[in-house]
């Protein structure tokens, strides 16, 4: 039973989570386009929102990009570039740990804001609170892995997780075997991360797909009102 559960969580669950993320997001965008937003409450306790939101977004984006590059970049490429496993492990601990701490502080501020202000709490949906708590727990687990990583500074433990992530995208049915026997905090961290993917389409996180990148590259200024003709009002 334990072996079956392990194979399911680390060999089958990833595909379920990714499939729900992709298909669920497409369906929501098609059927509920007006719900495709972050649902800001910035009119209430704006200063606390700005501080918490900035810290949270910076931390989470850095952590996400670090995980994406660190896990999915072929190990052979790092070897070809001369990046040793111990060096990569130390960079992950220092940079990832710092970004995770920043995101964790931001998430804590946002949670405190929602729980202590009755007006904000009354407009908070189940998933608004649920997703921020899941992300808070995931950041806490990520920080918790630092202690376990310090015991594996040779980078061997990190390499096995890279092999697992890449095996998933290669549809390697032996993917679960790569993380067998890993420290429980790593396994729980992976499971919660996959669960966040699973619930992604049902939360405000979908606004990540609508980042206003195109505005940075637009050719000119947006005219929001007409200028008064010269001599008008004289």
HELIX and SHEET records of a PDB file:
HELIX    1   1 UNK A    2  UNK A    7  1                                   6    
HELIX    2   2 UNK A    8  UNK A   12  3                                   5    
HELIX    3   3 UNK A   13  UNK A   31  1                                  19    
HELIX    4   4 UNK A   33  UNK A   35  5                                   3    
HELIX    5   5 UNK A   46  UNK A   72  1                                  27    
HELIX    6   6 UNK A   75  UNK A   80  1                                   6    
HELIX    7   7 UNK A   85  UNK A   91  1                                   7    
HELIX    8   8 UNK A   92  UNK A   96  3                                   5    
HELIX    9   9 UNK A   97  UNK A  116  1                                  20    
HELIX   10  10 UNK A  118  UNK A  122  1                                   5    
HELIX   11  11 UNK A  126  UNK A  149  1                                  24    
HELIX   12  12 UNK A  156  UNK A  169  1                                  14    
HELIX   13  13 UNK A  175  UNK A  179  5                                   5    
HELIX   14  14 UNK A  184  UNK A  199  1                                  16    
HELIX   15  15 UNK A  200  UNK A  202  5                                   3    
HELIX   16  16 UNK A  204  UNK A  210  5                                   7    
HELIX   17  17 UNK A  213  UNK A  217  5                                   5    
END                                                                             
